[in-house]
């Protein structure tokens, strides 16, 4: 099977490509570094032409008000190119609970991306993942104040990037879902407690203070970023830290 992976040189994309190649498929990574630009459309027709499947793993460079335009333009450009190229299946990566946090413009932008894909004429699959384990330190960095890290007690269910990549690759070579496949890590943590675990395992002397107003995840109400009905990956956060 020939699979074009747009955004195929990033954290998830590079592992998706590797997984597909190991499974015997013809997987080709595309990104700005290879001359493909999903916003201008440069190189996009050539990248997807003749592919059986296109996996779109591109992401907005910001989480702010510019993100809806990024996902609107990139998704429309990709679907137009895929239609011309005879692509039979388009896959995107999204977020568990993305439609339940309208307060976050980035989440609204991802919902827009899902809606554009599902309204198109090409069979599709949406993989929704919980928060990446690799993202925890970045989330802590947003609210550092000297030796204190302020975090809300938002419940999250972290998943390893390698498990996300395996799931995306598996969905890509399967029949189009014309729907959503949710994946999640095996454990639920409050974000503030996850911060404490992370700092302790890294012998980091900073302390975590619970602050319900701190950072992006302060806008999240309840446990919408977790999913007990999702496919549960095998990697535990404490093992990943090790």
Beta strands, then each sheet from edge to edge (+ up, - down):
strand 1: 2-6
strand 2: 26-30
strand 3: 53-56
strand 4: 90-95
strand 5: 124-129
strand 6: 144-145
strand 7: 148-151
strand 8: 155-156
strand 9: 180-184
strand 10: 189-190
strand 11: 207-210
strand 12: 231-232
sheet 1: 2+ 1+ 3+ 4+ 5+ 9+ 12+
sheet 2: 6+ 7- 11-
sheet 3: 8+ 10-
end
